[in-house]
Amino acid sequence: MNFKVKEMCQLALAACLLALFSQIKIDLPGYVPLTLQTFMVYVIALTFKPNNAFTACFVYLCMGAIGLPVFAGFHGGISSLVSYTGGYLFAFPIMAYVISCSKHINRYGACFLGTFVCYAIGTGYFMLVSQMALMPSLMMCVIPFLPGDFVKIILAKKVAEKIKIRTENYA
């Protein structure tokens, strides 16, 4: 990929904002906390082209993988990626790419599709690591988060629209 300096700065800012929003966390019973990570992934995906959305989220993963405390709760390192919630982290770049590719059809639908991708990858990984069956995993890792995801999608669409309007003059 050949990025311009402006694009590189935007991608770095997006990765940093994802790290910042990851720290807004509410611990729920179970293994998976409620964070604003997915909110920021939605905003990134709705704002950037597919490859750039993927790259911003991948940079965030790399920052965490090398030990920077960018994941929820100021965690970082490989141990975070191989934990119960590691699959959701791995899903973020794919989620962003899927949303960004399909946003021209319907932005809400694209976000719901991306959410499904995130849950499929993350919950599958959770089941592998925890040795838990599908239904208990869904009850712990998906069902409690769906209402919040609906709210995050609505807000992310509005934020992304504002970002697009504000940045059109600076393109």
C-alpha positions, 0 to 999 in steps of 0.5 A: 500500500502506498499511503500519503502523509495525510493518510498516515496521520489519519490512520495513526490518529484513528488507531490512537482514538481506538486505544483511547476509547478502549479504556472506557470500560465497564466490567460485567459478570463473566469474561468480556467487559463492555467497552467503547472499542466497537463504537470506535471501530464503527466510526473508523469503518464508516469514515475510512475506505476499506483498506484504511479502516482495516489498517487503522485497526491492524495498527491498533492490534500491533500496538497492543501486541508489542506491549503498549497498554492500548487494550481495555483496562490498559492491557497490552502484550501477547497475553491479551491476544491469547486471552478469552477476549483475544478473538474480538481483538483479532476481529476488529480489522476484519469487522472494519473492512466488512463494514467499510466495504458494505457501507455504500449499500446501507450504513446501519446494515453494514454495521450490523453485518460487521457486528455479526463478523466480530461476534462470530470470530470473537465468540468462536475464539472464546469457545476455543480458549474456554472450552465452553459450549455455544449457548453458554458462550452466546449468553455470556459474550453476545446477548448482554452486549446487543442492546449497547451495540444498537446504541453504539451503531446509531451514535457512530453513524451520526459521528461519522456523518459529522466527521465527513461533513467537517473534513470535506473542506480539507480534502 
